[in-house]
Amino acid sequence: MKASELNLKKDGYNFNCNTYKAGSHYKFIMRLGRCFPSTQAQAKYFISEGICLDVLNGDDVEKVEAILNKHGFEGNYKFTKSKTWVRLQNNSDLHKALKLEFNA
């Protein structure tokens, strides 16, 4: 399902696409899929470990789509059982977009 087809309400906060500044202890939370890379080192770690994002809300989808669309990709999402969150299906495209974004 494309991002434009999703009917997710905006919560006003990121659920799992939280960013951590450089030098912080982010690796454990990133392995859980709850940290979105914001530096080149974080992007390299995210890609090398093959990390996938956990469930996303409407605000998270906007953040992911901004990176994907900037580099010519489009996200495919699938609703969770509760129908309140989604999961990104094409994580390989996110990894490619992050490589282009951060020269990782």
C-alpha positions as semicolon CSV with decimal commas, in nm:
position;residue;x (nm);y (nm);z (nm)
1;M;0,000;0,000;0,000
2;K;0,139;0,341;-0,095
3;A;0,170;0,626;0,153
4;S;-0,099;0,825;-0,028
5;E;-0,345;0,537;0,024
6;L;-0,289;0,521;0,400
7;N;-0,548;0,677;0,626
8;L;-0,333;0,735;0,933
9;K;-0,408;1,022;1,168
10;K;-0,131;1,263;1,257
11;D;-0,036;1,222;1,622
12;G;0,202;1,516;1,637
13;Y;0,497;1,299;1,741
14;N;0,722;1,034;1,591
15;F;0,663;0,687;1,727
16;N;0,967;0,499;1,599
17;C;1,150;0,742;1,369
18;N;1,320;0,920;1,655
19;T;1,659;1,075;1,585
20;Y;1,957;1,079;1,818
21;K;2,240;1,330;1,800
22;A;2,593;1,228;1,710
23;G;2,783;1,069;1,996
24;S;2,478;0,935;2,178
25;H;2,420;0,570;2,262
26;Y;2,187;0,475;1,980
27;K;2,294;0,127;1,866
28;F;2,068;-0,081;2,090
29;I;1,757;0,125;2,021
30;M;1,843;0,127;1,649
31;R;1,868;-0,254;1,642
32;L;1,513;-0,260;1,779
33;G;1,404;-0,048;1,480
34;R;1,316;0,256;1,688
35;C;1,581;0,501;1,576
36;F;1,602;0,671;1,238
37;P;1,957;0,753;1,118
38;S;2,046;1,122;1,129
39;T;2,425;1,109;1,076
40;Q;2,656;0,931;0,836
41;A;2,785;0,695;1,107
42;Q;2,430;0,604;1,209
43;A;2,333;0,544;0,845
44;K;2,634;0,318;0,790
45;Y;2,544;0,116;1,099
46;F;2,176;0,098;0,999
47;I;2,266;-0,032;0,652
48;S;2,548;-0,268;0,754
49;E;2,334;-0,440;1,017
50;G;2,036;-0,467;0,779
51;I;1,808;-0,299;1,031
52;C;1,438;-0,263;0,955
53;L;1,215;-0,001;1,112
54;D;0,953;-0,118;1,361
55;V;0,588;-0,008;1,339
56;L;0,529;0,345;1,209
57;N;0,259;0,604;1,271
58;G;0,150;0,880;1,032
59;D;0,429;1,118;1,131
60;D;0,692;0,846;1,088
61;V;0,560;0,768;0,739
62;E;0,607;1,134;0,641
63;K;0,969;1,124;0,757
64;V;1,043;0,798;0,572
65;E;0,866;0,917;0,257
66;A;1,068;1,240;0,256
67;I;1,394;1,044;0,231
68;L;1,256;0,789;-0,016
69;N;1,094;1,045;-0,250
70;K;1,403;1,266;-0,247
71;H;1,597;0,985;-0,414
72;G;1,325;0,852;-0,645
73;F;1,186;0,568;-0,433
74;E;0,837;0,510;-0,301
75;G;0,747;0,328;0,019
76;N;0,520;0,025;0,033
77;Y;0,343;-0,024;0,365
78;K;0,133;-0,291;0,530
79;F;-0,106;-0,234;0,820
80;T;-0,050;-0,415;1,149
81;K;-0,330;-0,621;1,301
82;S;-0,454;-0,323;1,502
83;K;-0,483;-0,109;1,185
84;T;-0,336;0,188;1,371
85;W;0,026;0,145;1,258
86;V;0,204;0,030;0,945
87;R;0,529;-0,146;0,859
88;L;0,758;-0,057;0,571
89;Q;0,774;-0,349;0,326
90;N;1,058;-0,238;0,096
91;N;1,341;-0,186;0,343
92;S;1,603;-0,236;0,071
93;D;1,484;0,085;-0,097
94;L;1,520;0,269;0,234
95;H;1,877;0,139;0,265
96;K;1,955;0,256;-0,090
97;A;1,806;0,600;-0,019
98;L;2,008;0,631;0,303
99;K;2,326;0,539;0,112
100;L;2,254;0,819;-0,134
101;E;2,155;1,067;0,139
102;F;2,458;1,018;0,365
103;N;2,714;0,884;0,113
104;A;2,737;0,575;0,332
